[in-house]
Amino acid sequence: MTTPTTSTATAVAARAHARAQHGTVVDCMPLLPPPPGTLWEEKVAGGNYTHLTVPAGAELTLTDTEGEACAHLLLYVTDRPWERLNTADTAKVQWNAYLGAGSLLLSDQGRVLATVLRDTSGHHDTLTGTSTAARNTARYGDGSAHGPSPAGRELFKLAAAKHGLTARDLPPSISFFRGVRAEPDGALTPTGAAGPGARVTLRAEQPLTVLIANTAHPLDPRPGYHCTPLLVRAVPGTPTAAGDPLRTATPEAHRAYLNTDAANSTPREGR
C-alpha cells in the first residue's frame, strides 16, 4: 500500500491546505459580502448554475459578459413553489412569444412573477426550453451535470434540490441571450446573440426563488459546446406601482397585475 504524500493526506494537513485558500478570489464566484447596495452578485461560469431568493421588488440583472452566455431561467413564488413560471401562458396571454422591455413573465395563475424592465439583447427564447442529458450526450458526448458539456435540465435538478424541489418540479424554462424565431411551418430558427455586454433586467413582482442554468442553447447550430460566464446581480427595489404605464400597457397586463395584487394582499388600484 502506498502512503499518500499530498498536502491533504491527513486531517491536519487538509485543514491547513483549506485555510490557505482563505481570501482567494477567482473569476467565477459569488462576491461575499455582496457589494454595497446589492443583495447578491455572482459570476456564473459557462456550464454551471446558480440559485437565489429575492424579495418582491428586487431588480435582477443578467449580463452576458463575453457574448456566449445563455441564461436558462426558472422562477417560483417563494413559499408557494407550486406557482411557477409558465412559458406557454407567458407567450399566449401576451399574444407574443418574443420577450423585450415591458414583457411579463407569468405563472399559470395569471399572475406576474417578473417584469422585463430593460433589455439590450433582444435575443431570447420562450419556445424551446433547455437541453437534456440525452440530447447533450448525443451532440457532445456527455450531458451530465459535472461533465464538460452539462445539460440545462441536469443543472436545474441540482439547483432545485437546494430548495426542496425535484425533477417533477421543473417546468419548461425561458432562455436569455440566445433567441429563436418561429417560422410559418412551425420550425424554430436560431437568431444568435447580441454579443458581449448584453443585459436584461427583471423586476420581481412577488418574492421569488430563482434558478439559473448557464449552458449552451439546445438549438445552437455549431458543433462544439459554447458557453461563457454570466453575471448575476440583484439589488433592492419595489414592485411595479399603481400608475406605472406598464400596468395598463395592455388589457392582459392590467389583469395580470391585478391578479398579482390580490395574491399579495396588497391591492394598489381599484377594480
Disulfide bonds with the S-S distance in Angstrom:
none
